[in-house]
């Protein structure tokens, strides 16, 4: 689970950049938004659509890829997946299949918002 920038693409963490560059594929809430982020970072990886309308089927596909030995990063459009975005089904399915779920923290609207 890789947190992505909220608003400014330059806010991505070095760890998030490294993880996205090292995985075999990326499961994304909106592949168009994620493609823009990856282009900004100069990273080219296959994308899998993972959103509220296909969450269960996508979770099964992600587990199948993991079972084949692939590594996958899960991202949402902004912020941390599974907090307020699709991701809970993936986290549950991956954990139940015996794979590790590793959070890569990043931007937070709670800490980034001004008053």
Secondary structure, DSSP 8 states (H G I E B T S, - for coil): -B-B-SS-GGG--HHHHHHHHHSSEEEESSHHHHHHHHHHHT---EEEE--TTTHHHHHHHHHHHHHTT--EEEE-SSB-TTTSSS-HHHHHHHHHTT-----B----HHHH---
